[in-house]
Amino acid sequence: IQNHRDATIYIAGKWEARERLQAMAQELRVHGYRVTSSWLDRPLTQEYLIEDGAVEGVRDLDEIDASNVFVLDTLEEGTTGGREVELGYALAGGSNRLLIIVGPSRNIFHPMIAIRFESWDEALSVFLSPGLLEEPR
């Protein structure tokens, strides 16, 4: 990704972390990135019901398909598994998508992701540096 305008980002994370992740998405948008994660835009008071999964899940997968950068936030432990399903879908989508983890490895699949940041501050410093967002060779 050489230019912010070339990047469309999907952010996956824990549902309860969406307020924190909304702020990260907004920071990226202010700097010219397109963020497709509409789940972050749901009102903080709105709960996610498993019964909504068919509609919400399909929307999330469509938004992953529309992205060329997938960011998985693992800063907080999760128990529902939604973000891990999204990671699996992004992994299966082939090599045209840049995969990034912000936070620690929490399962055996996370080390497969070559680009890792310890914090969002570290990730944003790279995202906001033109031409620096590329997979290690």
C-alpha positions in Angstrom: 0.0 0.0 0.0 1.8 3.1 -1.2 -0.8 5.7 -0.7 -3.6 6.1 1.9 -6.1 6.4 -0.9 -5.2 2.9 -2.0 -6.1 1.4 1.4 -9.5 0.2 2.4 -9.4 -1.2 5.9 -11.6 -3.6 7.8 -11.0 -3.6 11.6 -12.0 -6.8 13.5 -12.2 -6.8 17.2 -14.1 -7.6 20.4 -17.6 -6.2 20.4 -17.1 -4.6 23.8 -14.0 -2.8 22.4 -15.9 -1.0 19.7 -15.8 2.4 21.4 -12.0 2.3 21.5 -11.9 0.9 17.9 -14.3 3.6 16.7 -11.7 6.2 17.8 -9.0 4.3 15.8 -11.2 4.1 12.7 -12.0 7.8 13.0 -8.3 8.6 13.2 -7.7 6.6 10.1 -10.6 8.2 8.2 -9.3 11.7 9.1 -6.0 10.8 7.4 -7.6 9.6 4.2 -8.2 5.9 4.8 -11.5 4.2 4.0 -12.7 2.0 6.9 -15.4 -0.5 5.9 -16.2 -1.9 9.4 -19.8 -0.7 9.8 -20.1 -2.7 13.0 -18.1 0.0 14.6 -20.7 2.6 13.7 -23.5 1.0 15.5 -24.7 3.0 18.5 -22.8 2.0 21.7 -26.1 1.4 23.4 -27.2 -1.1 20.7 -26.6 -4.7 21.7 -25.7 -7.4 19.1 -28.1 -10.3 19.1 -27.0 -13.7 17.9 -30.3 -13.9 16.0 -29.1 -10.9 13.9 -26.1 -13.0 12.8 -27.2 -13.9 9.4 -27.6 -10.3 8.3 -24.8 -8.9 10.3 -22.4 -11.7 9.5 -23.0 -11.4 5.8 -22.5 -7.7 6.0 -19.1 -8.1 7.8 -17.9 -10.6 5.2 -18.9 -8.3 2.4 -17.0 -5.5 4.1 -13.9 -7.8 4.5 -14.2 -8.6 0.7 -14.3 -4.8 0.0 -11.0 -4.3 2.0 -7.4 -4.7 1.0 -6.2 -4.4 4.6 -7.5 -6.5 7.5 -6.6 -5.4 11.0 -7.3 -7.8 13.9 -7.4 -6.2 17.4 -6.4 -8.7 20.0 -5.6 -6.3 22.8 -8.5 -7.7 24.9 -9.3 -11.4 25.3 -12.5 -12.5 23.7 -14.9 -15.4 24.2 -17.4 -15.1 21.4 -15.1 -15.9 18.5 -16.5 -13.5 15.9 -13.2 -11.7 15.2 -11.5 -15.1 14.8 -14.1 -16.2 12.2 -13.4 -12.9 10.4 -9.6 -13.5 10.5 -10.2 -17.0 9.1 -12.3 -15.5 6.3 -9.6 -12.9 5.6 -6.8 -15.6 5.6 -8.8 -17.7 3.2 -9.3 -14.8 0.9 -5.9 -15.1 -0.7 -2.7 -13.0 -0.7 -4.2 -9.8 -2.1 -5.1 -8.5 1.3 -2.6 -7.2 3.9 -3.2 -8.8 7.3 -2.2 -7.0 10.5 -2.6 -7.8 14.2 -2.6 -5.2 16.9 -2.0 -6.9 20.2 -0.6 -10.3 21.3 -1.0 -13.7 19.7 -3.9 -15.4 21.3 -4.2 -18.6 19.3 -2.1 -20.8 16.9 -3.2 -18.9 13.8 -2.1 -15.4 14.9 1.6 -16.1 14.3 0.8 -16.6 10.6 0.2 -12.8 10.4 3.6 -11.2 9.5 2.7 -7.6 10.5 2.1 -7.1 14.2 1.9 -4.1 16.4 1.9 -4.1 20.2 -0.4 -1.1 20.4 -2.6 1.1 18.2 -0.2 4.0 18.9 2.5 2.0 17.1 0.1 0.9 14.3 -1.1 4.5 13.7 2.4 5.8 13.5 3.0 3.4 10.6 -0.4 3.9 9.0 0.1 7.7 9.1 3.6 7.4 7.5 3.2 7.6 3.7 4.4 4.6 1.7 5.5 2.5 4.8 2.6 0.1 4.9 3.9 -3.0 3.2 4.3 -6.6 4.1 7.9 -7.6 5.2 9.9 -9.4 2.6 
